[in-house]
Amino acid sequence: MAQKGYRYSLEEKMNYIQMMKQGATTISIEKKYGVDHHNLKRWLNRYEEDGITGLQQRPMRHYSKQFKVSVVKKHMEGTSLAKLCEKYDISNEGVVQRWVTTYCKDNKLVLDEDEKEKIKYVCKTTIKERINIVEWTIDNQYNYSAASEKYGVSYAQVYSWVKKFMDGGKVALVDRRGKRRKIESTEA
């Protein structure tokens, strides 16, 4: 598996593109060679649009603060990272994600009143709040949009919680990010 920050050569990219053109899936290539499937899709799209020049190393781009803030606002209004990267020709989703983290964490994102109403902030919720949101959504015929409006969370988050709840019950709604998994003993 490639290390973080590893730059793939033009030869390597072309090799993976040939594999995809011969029928290999991005997931199978990721499993076998450790190349992120998002990168593979991006390379294929760039190759199909611009040929080999689309795969060459791009010069480092610098973005204005105003541009970054406008992209962050669009993301917080619901536009996906992938669509923003495609629309504004940003190298990858990680760049935009860093901007979102920076501008939200440090409260550098200045909004007027109209924008505040449009944006669904990513906020921390307790397990009880998640259960309440899920139960309300189910009781209201899976109206994710209405739940998003009512509780001030994103549509995607409500959808994700309902799906987790349906698959694994209340326990599945517990946020386990950053927690070590306990290894269960197989001894009887």
N, C-alpha and C positions, 0 to 999 in steps of 0.2 A: 504494500500500500504506500502511496506517495505521501511524503511528509507535507505538513502545512506550509504553504508558501512555495511549494515546488513548482517550477515552470516547465511545462511540457514543450519539447522541441517540435518543430514543424513536422519532422519525420514521424514522431510518435503520434501526433494528432492525425496525420494522414493514414497511419496504420489503423487507428481506431475507427476512422471514418470508413475505410475499406471494409472492416469487419461488419459495420452496421449496414453498409450497402449490400453485403453478402448475406444479410439476414440475421445477424447477431443482434440481440436486444441490448439496450443501454444497461439494463439491470444485470444481464449475464456478464457483460464486460466489466461492470463495476465489481461483481463478486469475484471474477477471475483475476483481474489486474489491479483492483483498488482505485480505479479512476471514477470520480463522482459522476453519476449519471446525468446530473444537471449540466456539468461541463461538456459531456459528450453530446447532449442535445444542442447546446449552444454552439459547439464547434460545427456540428452538422448543418445547422441553420446558417451560420456565417459562411461556411464553405459553399452551400447551395446558392446563397445570395451574391457573394463576392469572389468565389473561387479561392485560390490559395492565398491571395492578399487578405482575405477575411480572417485567415488563421495566423497571420504573422503577428509578432509582438507589437502591441499598441504602445504609443508613447504615453507617459504618465499624464493624465489630465488633471487640471485643477478646476474646481468648481467654486463659484461665488457663494457667499453665505446666503444671499437671497435665493439662489437657485436651489441650494440644499434645503432651505426652509420650505420652499414651494413643493419640492418632492416629498418631504416628510409630511406635509399637510395632506397631500393627495393620498399618501399611504394610509394615514390615519382616518381619512374619509372612506376608505375601503378598497382602494386600488392595490392590487397585489404587487409584491416586490418584482416578480418576473415581468409583469406588464410595464411597470415603471422603467425597468432596465431596457426593455425593448423600445419603448416610446422615446426615451431620452438618450439612448445609446450609452448607457452606463455599463461598465465592464461586467459586473456581476451583482447578485442580490446582497452579498455581504457588505458591499459599499453602502448601499441604502440602509441596510439594517444598522450599521454603525452610526449613520446620521440620525436615525430614529432614536437609538439608545442615547446618544449624546444630547440631542436636543430635548428629549423628554426628561432624562435624568437630571440634567443641570438647569432645567426650567428656562432654557434659552429660547423656547418656542413661544413667540409672542403672537397672540391671536386676538382678533377683534370679536365682538359679541356674536355676529352672524356665524363666524367660523367655529366658535365654541359650541354652538348648537348643532352644527353639522357633524362634528367629529365625535366618534365613539372612542373614548380613551381606553387604553388597555389598563385595567385596574386590578388590583389584587382582590380576590374574593375568598371568603371563608367557605368551608365545606357546607355549612348550613345554608349560606346564600346560594351556592351552586345547586343544592338539592331543591331549594325553593324555586329557583329559576327553571330548573328542569321540570319539576312537577307542574308549574304554571304553564309551561310550554306544551306539555302533554295534555293537560286539561283543556287547552285552547286549540286543539286539533293541529298540533305541531306548527304553530304560527311563529316561526323563528324571528321574523321581522318585528312583530308586535312585542315579543319578549325582549328583543334587542333595544327597542325604543323604551319600553317600560323600565328596564333595569339598567340602561346606560352601558351595555357591553356590546361587543361586536356580534354581528350575525354569525360569523364563523365560530366564535367561541360558544355561543348558545348551541349551535348545531353539533359541535364537537362534544359538549357535555351531554347532550341528549343521546348521542350515539354511544358514548362511553357508558352511560347509565343503562341503556338498553342491553348492551353487551355484558356488563359486569356488575350492575347494581350500584348502590351508593358508594361502595368501597372503590370503584373505578374512578370516582370523582376526586379522590385525594391526589393532590399535587405531589408527585414523587421526584421532581427535578432536583438534582443535587444530593439526593439521599442514597446511601448505599443500600443495596438489596441484602436482606438477611439470607444467609445460606441455610436452608432447611436441612436438618439432619435426616439421613435415610435409615438411621438405626431404629429398630422396632422395640 
